[in-house]
Amino acid sequence: MVPYITRHIPTYDLLGEENLLKIEHAADTILGEIGIEFHDDPETVQLFRQAGAQVSVVTENAWNIKFEPGMIREILKTAPPHFTQHARNPAKSVKIGGNAMVFSPSYGSPFIIDMNQGRRYATLADFENLIKLAQASPWLHHSGGTICEPTDIPVNKRHLDMIYAHMRYSDRAFLGSITAPERAADSIEMCRILFGTDFVSEHCVVMGNFNSTSPLIWDGNSTRGIRNYAEAGQGSILLPFLLGGAVSPVTMPGAVAQSLAESMAGCALTQLVRPGAPAILASFLSSTSLRSGSPSFGTPEPALGSLIMGQLARRLNLPLRCAGNFSTSKLADAQAMTQGMMSMMSAVQCGANFIMHSAGFLDSLLSMSYEKFMLDTDLCAALHTYLKGFEVDDDSLGLDALREGGPGKHMFGTAHTLAHYQTAYWESSLNDDQPYESWHEQGQEDAMQRANHRWKTTLQDYQAPSLDESTDEALKEFINRRKATMDDTWY
Amino acid sequence: MVPYITRHIPTYDLLGEENLLKIEHAADTILGEIGIEFHDDPETVQLFRQAGAQVSVVTENAWNIKFEPGMIREILKTAPPHFTQHARNPAKSVKIGGNAMVFSPSYGSPFIIDMNQGRRYATLADFENLIKLAQASPWLHHSGGTICEPTDIPVNKRHLDMIYAHMRYSDRAFLGSITAPERAADSIEMCRILFGTDFVSEHCVVMGNFNSTSPLIWDGNSTRGIRNYAEAGQGSILLPFLLGGAVSPVTMPGAVAQSLAESMAGCALTQLVRPGAPAILASFLSSTSLRSGSPSFGTPEPALGSLIMGQLARRLNLPLRCAGNFSTSKLADAQAMTQGMMSMMSAVQCGANFIMHSAGFLDSLLSMSYEKFMLDTDLCAALHTYLKGFEVDDDSLGLDALREGGPGKHMFGTAHTLAHYQTAYWESSLNDDQPYESWHEQGQEDAMQRANHRWKTTLQDYQAPSLDESTDEALKEFINRRKATMDDTWY
């Protein structure tokens, strides 16, 4: 069990220098010629104006900002190439950037899907269950954020219960709220209770995942949240969610250029607020199904686009959030994993540092699936081995095994086999590798059925990490006090 | 529809020069110090002796042959880096080697699995069905060989019916029989009827897939078959099937070195028989499940091993057969595709030229699955797009779409979107990308169920390619004559 993965294999680089320059040039053209609009946040506009960007008024609450080529890159020079997000259990703090990779659960689904009840709105009980399942998996590294939407809790209060669940049922790092600036502020305040005010002022303990409003808008809700996190020295993920042909060019190189431009502008804001604040370049690429008109996921074009994003992030020397285990399927079937693998392999091969949506994603992100969650964490386990690569040395070349046996001799009993067989191969904890006959006698279950049993037994066996009682009380007191200041709102 | 894929994206190279040299050195050590045993084929031994190899007698019918470092590489210099295997429909001839990639169905399963009948022994009717399904898919390029074992036909006669089915129900290239030298000869003889004797003497029209008897043995059944194919100028695939810890070192770098050594020795034999004969370096890597003691497939170590094999084949300047869509699952579920993707992505990313087992593989190769066959061919479709990569140019960067729309404007109606939306994204023909509600109303089918419908309708719609009547008669006459010379044997 490791707190995060250290990638020991090379990245899969798709494009050569010339084509990367073309994409970077296109991003610069977007930033310099078309510009990014900023809405409802004059302070952000003022920060960019002071930095030398060219601001023009679009409406009373909207400004178009253009950046001379190279200006954003210059601003980004203060952003850390890697940083640590601290967990309340120090052994689980994660490095983000460089060769480090962090797997984090899926984020943002309003629905839950499981084999027993089908699809239904997610509740706080589901939220807590999924935090527990994530905590129980040695193959995730992060507790995530809105692992599902607890729709039974008022919209303006649920962030408090969500943050509490991360703090109480997990001892890993997690994401704070970003749906409104005051919720971002609450997230950071609760971290001050958990970690201590002094610690928080000096360390990154929480991150927000902020979406741009593509194409080419950062709205005030996001930018004010970004400023909150950056002022507090906390981390931001700056994410354009691009549905190709709808909010980005329908051709992937254009979507990648736009993704780079939008995310760079968001990252730059963090540096203007507080140079050195942790910022993560981010990209979420998708395609569109002609037949259904719906977004599609796990297709080859976004997988290749992610490989390019990896190259671009390294050239910028910024950590990257990219891709994940995406699917349009409505259950944890063959389609779900074909799409999920297409997408997830590109995430790890592109060298992404923070891989959101590593587990549970179904139904085009509308649903979090208990069964797929378990299958995906098993894949995450395999990817730990994949990313380790091989040491090529006398021991791993194992010529002694061949010498001891020789032509035609099985190697079960050689010294080399005996020394290595227990660690030589990764083994799934969910797959059925048995002969057909054994599988048949044992009830012919498919992977989804095994995952169904597994999440139930995992919840039964779950043990909460200890939490200091006075801290727990202080968190609850804060939550009650904040809730008492607000009437419930449901949208 | 293309006769084969031309790979336009880079390969995924795992190891640097130093580690590649270590593996090559280990292979040379195997060949030079431990040696390869050759059984029951004095002519092959004589060919190697004449070439300067060091032969020592092991038993009356077994010889150990050692090769000085560099000797095999020298012999292999006459092997073509790429060649064409001709199909009876010239538009479907395949290039093998270089940047060409050929997807071929799974090979060798004695059982059939389908959703309706579960697992049962395969028959000639299944064999014909699967040839038809392969022929009907635009995403495979080759008809394969023993697509399943027609167990209702006597062992000594079934090769005749299998070759006939390939010739009659497909117009693509195919693999001939290798189970006995006289069956290899029959395969080539039937090709002479189909293509004409003169054409066959000048062109590669059939290939045999020959297995070594790992560790480090080539038996006479294989080597005599290899000699038959090579003498006729036909192609050979020289394949070690390595179950790690059983017949190869349990550590992957050692298995790769052994795979290289065994396959190179097989390739060298083809060149001694007929310099310039088409030969394909090959590798089939697997792992072992500790829990069940069974072979396991679709695990990360063999996936990485395949990436290394790709690098080694390019350094040898030989075409490569490697990996495929492997699984231990007993049905076309999430496990099947997670494992299959892990393995298949490495096949395409390592630059393999002939990808056997591209469709239908289940149950550790014991079973061919109708449903998985359909799901796999849909993945093959996606991989056509993946391997195409992107042109990065003004058109694909699509800045005009952003200029026409601008910040906050959807791009559905831009000239760029309208010009590209029909071709911008690959679309699955089997996945369900619809919203949950539509999927739910339409019966909540999973991918396996959709695949079940699809193989049945595909068989209904199948149309046989035309075949000259006199050729057809001549083939049948040959088969009847050959069958009449033999009593049935069943093992």
HADDOCK unambig.tbl for C-alpha pairs under 7 A between the chains (distance, minus, plus):
assign (segid A and resid 9 and name CA) (segid B and resid 14 and name CA) 6.47 0.50 0.50
assign (segid A and resid 10 and name CA) (segid B and resid 14 and name CA) 6.23 0.50 0.50
assign (segid A and resid 12 and name CA) (segid B and resid 12 and name CA) 5.60 0.50 0.50
assign (segid A and resid 14 and name CA) (segid B and resid 9 and name CA) 6.47 0.50 0.50
assign (segid A and resid 14 and name CA) (segid B and resid 10 and name CA) 6.24 0.50 0.50
assign (segid A and resid 19 and name CA) (segid B and resid 392 and name CA) 6.07 0.50 0.50
assign (segid A and resid 34 and name CA) (segid B and resid 403 and name CA) 6.58 0.50 0.50
assign (segid A and resid 34 and name CA) (segid B and resid 406 and name CA) 6.94 0.50 0.50
assign (segid A and resid 36 and name CA) (segid B and resid 407 and name CA) 6.61 0.50 0.50
assign (segid A and resid 37 and name CA) (segid B and resid 407 and name CA) 6.28 0.50 0.50
assign (segid A and resid 214 and name CA) (segid B and resid 408 and name CA) 6.40 0.50 0.50
assign (segid A and resid 215 and name CA) (segid B and resid 407 and name CA) 5.27 0.50 0.50
assign (segid A and resid 215 and name CA) (segid B and resid 408 and name CA) 5.16 0.50 0.50
assign (segid A and resid 215 and name CA) (segid B and resid 409 and name CA) 6.70 0.50 0.50
assign (segid A and resid 216 and name CA) (segid B and resid 407 and name CA) 4.65 0.50 0.50
assign (segid A and resid 216 and name CA) (segid B and resid 408 and name CA) 6.38 0.50 0.50
assign (segid A and resid 217 and name CA) (segid B and resid 407 and name CA) 5.91 0.50 0.50
assign (segid A and resid 217 and name CA) (segid B and resid 408 and name CA) 6.24 0.50 0.50
assign (segid A and resid 245 and name CA) (segid B and resid 411 and name CA) 5.72 0.50 0.50
assign (segid A and resid 245 and name CA) (segid B and resid 412 and name CA) 5.68 0.50 0.50
assign (segid A and resid 245 and name CA) (segid B and resid 417 and name CA) 5.88 0.50 0.50
assign (segid A and resid 246 and name CA) (segid B and resid 410 and name CA) 5.36 0.50 0.50
assign (segid A and resid 246 and name CA) (segid B and resid 411 and name CA) 4.98 0.50 0.50
assign (segid A and resid 246 and name CA) (segid B and resid 412 and name CA) 5.30 0.50 0.50
assign (segid A and resid 247 and name CA) (segid B and resid 410 and name CA) 5.30 0.50 0.50
assign (segid A and resid 247 and name CA) (segid B and resid 411 and name CA) 5.88 0.50 0.50
assign (segid A and resid 248 and name CA) (segid B and resid 411 and name CA) 6.77 0.50 0.50
assign (segid A and resid 249 and name CA) (segid B and resid 398 and name CA) 5.76 0.50 0.50
assign (segid A and resid 249 and name CA) (segid B and resid 401 and name CA) 5.95 0.50 0.50
assign (segid A and resid 249 and name CA) (segid B and resid 417 and name CA) 6.78 0.50 0.50
assign (segid A and resid 250 and name CA) (segid B and resid 417 and name CA) 5.78 0.50 0.50
assign (segid A and resid 250 and name CA) (segid B and resid 420 and name CA) 6.88 0.50 0.50
assign (segid A and resid 250 and name CA) (segid B and resid 421 and name CA) 6.38 0.50 0.50
assign (segid A and resid 250 and name CA) (segid B and resid 424 and name CA) 6.27 0.50 0.50
assign (segid A and resid 251 and name CA) (segid B and resid 396 and name CA) 5.34 0.50 0.50
assign (segid A and resid 251 and name CA) (segid B and resid 397 and name CA) 6.91 0.50 0.50
assign (segid A and resid 251 and name CA) (segid B and resid 398 and name CA) 6.93 0.50 0.50
assign (segid A and resid 251 and name CA) (segid B and resid 424 and name CA) 5.80 0.50 0.50
assign (segid A and resid 253 and name CA) (segid B and resid 392 and name CA) 6.21 0.50 0.50
assign (segid A and resid 253 and name CA) (segid B and resid 396 and name CA) 5.79 0.50 0.50
assign (segid A and resid 253 and name CA) (segid B and resid 397 and name CA) 5.11 0.50 0.50
assign (segid A and resid 254 and name CA) (segid B and resid 396 and name CA) 5.98 0.50 0.50
assign (segid A and resid 254 and name CA) (segid B and resid 397 and name CA) 3.77 0.50 0.50
assign (segid A and resid 254 and name CA) (segid B and resid 398 and name CA) 5.26 0.50 0.50
assign (segid A and resid 254 and name CA) (segid B and resid 399 and name CA) 6.82 0.50 0.50
assign (segid A and resid 287 and name CA) (segid B and resid 425 and name CA) 6.36 0.50 0.50
assign (segid A and resid 289 and name CA) (segid B and resid 427 and name CA) 6.33 0.50 0.50
assign (segid A and resid 292 and name CA) (segid B and resid 433 and name CA) 6.76 0.50 0.50
assign (segid A and resid 292 and name CA) (segid B and resid 434 and name CA) 5.81 0.50 0.50
assign (segid A and resid 294 and name CA) (segid B and resid 433 and name CA) 6.78 0.50 0.50
assign (segid A and resid 294 and name CA) (segid B and resid 434 and name CA) 6.55 0.50 0.50
assign (segid A and resid 296 and name CA) (segid B and resid 433 and name CA) 6.30 0.50 0.50
assign (segid A and resid 299 and name CA) (segid B and resid 426 and name CA) 6.99 0.50 0.50
assign (segid A and resid 300 and name CA) (segid B and resid 382 and name CA) 6.21 0.50 0.50
assign (segid A and resid 300 and name CA) (segid B and resid 385 and name CA) 6.46 0.50 0.50
assign (segid A and resid 300 and name CA) (segid B and resid 386 and name CA) 5.10 0.50 0.50
assign (segid A and resid 301 and name CA) (segid B and resid 386 and name CA) 6.72 0.50 0.50
assign (segid A and resid 301 and name CA) (segid B and resid 425 and name CA) 6.79 0.50 0.50
assign (segid A and resid 328 and name CA) (segid B and resid 433 and name CA) 5.33 0.50 0.50
assign (segid A and resid 329 and name CA) (segid B and resid 432 and name CA) 6.37 0.50 0.50
assign (segid A and resid 329 and name CA) (segid B and resid 433 and name CA) 6.70 0.50 0.50
assign (segid A and resid 330 and name CA) (segid B and resid 436 and name CA) 6.48 0.50 0.50
assign (segid A and resid 332 and name CA) (segid B and resid 334 and name CA) 6.42 0.50 0.50
assign (segid A and resid 333 and name CA) (segid B and resid 333 and name CA) 5.43 0.50 0.50
assign (segid A and resid 333 and name CA) (segid B and resid 334 and name CA) 4.68 0.50 0.50
assign (segid A and resid 333 and name CA) (segid B and resid 446 and name CA) 6.26 0.50 0.50
assign (segid A and resid 333 and name CA) (segid B and resid 447 and name CA) 6.37 0.50 0.50
assign (segid A and resid 334 and name CA) (segid B and resid 332 and name CA) 6.42 0.50 0.50
assign (segid A and resid 334 and name CA) (segid B and resid 333 and name CA) 4.66 0.50 0.50
assign (segid A and resid 334 and name CA) (segid B and resid 334 and name CA) 4.19 0.50 0.50
assign (segid A and resid 334 and name CA) (segid B and resid 336 and name CA) 6.99 0.50 0.50
assign (segid A and resid 334 and name CA) (segid B and resid 337 and name CA) 5.54 0.50 0.50
assign (segid A and resid 334 and name CA) (segid B and resid 447 and name CA) 5.84 0.50 0.50
assign (segid A and resid 334 and name CA) (segid B and resid 448 and name CA) 6.99 0.50 0.50
assign (segid A and resid 335 and name CA) (segid B and resid 431 and name CA) 6.23 0.50 0.50
assign (segid A and resid 335 and name CA) (segid B and resid 447 and name CA) 5.71 0.50 0.50
assign (segid A and resid 336 and name CA) (segid B and resid 334 and name CA) 6.99 0.50 0.50
assign (segid A and resid 337 and name CA) (segid B and resid 334 and name CA) 5.53 0.50 0.50
assign (segid A and resid 337 and name CA) (segid B and resid 337 and name CA) 5.90 0.50 0.50
assign (segid A and resid 337 and name CA) (segid B and resid 338 and name CA) 5.51 0.50 0.50
assign (segid A and resid 338 and name CA) (segid B and resid 337 and name CA) 5.50 0.50 0.50
assign (segid A and resid 338 and name CA) (segid B and resid 338 and name CA) 6.46 0.50 0.50
assign (segid A and resid 338 and name CA) (segid B and resid 341 and name CA) 6.53 0.50 0.50
assign (segid A and resid 341 and name CA) (segid B and resid 338 and name CA) 6.52 0.50 0.50
assign (segid A and resid 341 and name CA) (segid B and resid 341 and name CA) 6.41 0.50 0.50
assign (segid A and resid 363 and name CA) (segid B and resid 436 and name CA) 6.89 0.50 0.50
assign (segid A and resid 382 and name CA) (segid B and resid 300 and name CA) 6.20 0.50 0.50
assign (segid A and resid 385 and name CA) (segid B and resid 300 and name CA) 6.45 0.50 0.50
assign (segid A and resid 386 and name CA) (segid B and resid 300 and name CA) 5.08 0.50 0.50
assign (segid A and resid 386 and name CA) (segid B and resid 301 and name CA) 6.71 0.50 0.50
assign (segid A and resid 392 and name CA) (segid B and resid 19 and name CA) 6.07 0.50 0.50
assign (segid A and resid 392 and name CA) (segid B and resid 253 and name CA) 6.20 0.50 0.50
assign (segid A and resid 396 and name CA) (segid B and resid 251 and name CA) 5.32 0.50 0.50
assign (segid A and resid 396 and name CA) (segid B and resid 253 and name CA) 5.79 0.50 0.50
assign (segid A and resid 396 and name CA) (segid B and resid 254 and name CA) 5.99 0.50 0.50
assign (segid A and resid 397 and name CA) (segid B and resid 251 and name CA) 6.91 0.50 0.50
assign (segid A and resid 397 and name CA) (segid B and resid 253 and name CA) 5.12 0.50 0.50
assign (segid A and resid 397 and name CA) (segid B and resid 254 and name CA) 3.79 0.50 0.50
assign (segid A and resid 398 and name CA) (segid B and resid 249 and name CA) 5.75 0.50 0.50
assign (segid A and resid 398 and name CA) (segid B and resid 251 and name CA) 6.94 0.50 0.50
assign (segid A and resid 398 and name CA) (segid B and resid 254 and name CA) 5.28 0.50 0.50
assign (segid A and resid 399 and name CA) (segid B and resid 254 and name CA) 6.84 0.50 0.50
assign (segid A and resid 401 and name CA) (segid B and resid 249 and name CA) 5.93 0.50 0.50
assign (segid A and resid 403 and name CA) (segid B and resid 34 and name CA) 6.58 0.50 0.50
assign (segid A and resid 406 and name CA) (segid B and resid 34 and name CA) 6.95 0.50 0.50
assign (segid A and resid 407 and name CA) (segid B and resid 36 and name CA) 6.61 0.50 0.50
assign (segid A and resid 407 and name CA) (segid B and resid 37 and name CA) 6.26 0.50 0.50
assign (segid A and resid 407 and name CA) (segid B and resid 215 and name CA) 5.26 0.50 0.50
assign (segid A and resid 407 and name CA) (segid B and resid 216 and name CA) 4.65 0.50 0.50
assign (segid A and resid 407 and name CA) (segid B and resid 217 and name CA) 5.90 0.50 0.50
assign (segid A and resid 408 and name CA) (segid B and resid 214 and name CA) 6.40 0.50 0.50
assign (segid A and resid 408 and name CA) (segid B and resid 215 and name CA) 5.16 0.50 0.50
assign (segid A and resid 408 and name CA) (segid B and resid 216 and name CA) 6.39 0.50 0.50
assign (segid A and resid 408 and name CA) (segid B and resid 217 and name CA) 6.24 0.50 0.50
assign (segid A and resid 409 and name CA) (segid B and resid 215 and name CA) 6.68 0.50 0.50
assign (segid A and resid 410 and name CA) (segid B and resid 246 and name CA) 5.38 0.50 0.50
assign (segid A and resid 410 and name CA) (segid B and resid 247 and name CA) 5.30 0.50 0.50
assign (segid A and resid 411 and name CA) (segid B and resid 245 and name CA) 5.73 0.50 0.50
assign (segid A and resid 411 and name CA) (segid B and resid 246 and name CA) 4.99 0.50 0.50
assign (segid A and resid 411 and name CA) (segid B and resid 247 and name CA) 5.88 0.50 0.50
assign (segid A and resid 411 and name CA) (segid B and resid 248 and name CA) 6.78 0.50 0.50
assign (segid A and resid 412 and name CA) (segid B and resid 245 and name CA) 5.70 0.50 0.50
assign (segid A and resid 412 and name CA) (segid B and resid 246 and name CA) 5.31 0.50 0.50
assign (segid A and resid 417 and name CA) (segid B and resid 245 and name CA) 5.87 0.50 0.50
assign (segid A and resid 417 and name CA) (segid B and resid 249 and name CA) 6.79 0.50 0.50
assign (segid A and resid 417 and name CA) (segid B and resid 250 and name CA) 5.78 0.50 0.50
assign (segid A and resid 420 and name CA) (segid B and resid 250 and name CA) 6.88 0.50 0.50
assign (segid A and resid 421 and name CA) (segid B and resid 250 and name CA) 6.38 0.50 0.50
assign (segid A and resid 424 and name CA) (segid B and resid 250 and name CA) 6.28 0.50 0.50
assign (segid A and resid 424 and name CA) (segid B and resid 251 and name CA) 5.82 0.50 0.50
assign (segid A and resid 425 and name CA) (segid B and resid 287 and name CA) 6.35 0.50 0.50
assign (segid A and resid 425 and name CA) (segid B and resid 301 and name CA) 6.77 0.50 0.50
assign (segid A and resid 426 and name CA) (segid B and resid 299 and name CA) 7.00 0.50 0.50
assign (segid A and resid 427 and name CA) (segid B and resid 289 and name CA) 6.31 0.50 0.50
assign (segid A and resid 431 and name CA) (segid B and resid 335 and name CA) 6.23 0.50 0.50
assign (segid A and resid 432 and name CA) (segid B and resid 329 and name CA) 6.37 0.50 0.50
assign (segid A and resid 433 and name CA) (segid B and resid 292 and name CA) 6.74 0.50 0.50
assign (segid A and resid 433 and name CA) (segid B and resid 294 and name CA) 6.78 0.50 0.50
assign (segid A and resid 433 and name CA) (segid B and resid 296 and name CA) 6.29 0.50 0.50
assign (segid A and resid 433 and name CA) (segid B and resid 328 and name CA) 5.33 0.50 0.50
assign (segid A and resid 433 and name CA) (segid B and resid 329 and name CA) 6.72 0.50 0.50
assign (segid A and resid 434 and name CA) (segid B and resid 292 and name CA) 5.75 0.50 0.50
assign (segid A and resid 434 and name CA) (segid B and resid 294 and name CA) 6.52 0.50 0.50
assign (segid A and resid 436 and name CA) (segid B and resid 330 and name CA) 6.49 0.50 0.50
assign (segid A and resid 436 and name CA) (segid B and resid 363 and name CA) 6.89 0.50 0.50
assign (segid A and resid 446 and name CA) (segid B and resid 333 and name CA) 6.26 0.50 0.50
assign (segid A and resid 447 and name CA) (segid B and resid 333 and name CA) 6.37 0.50 0.50
assign (segid A and resid 447 and name CA) (segid B and resid 334 and name CA) 5.85 0.50 0.50
assign (segid A and resid 447 and name CA) (segid B and resid 335 and name CA) 5.70 0.50 0.50
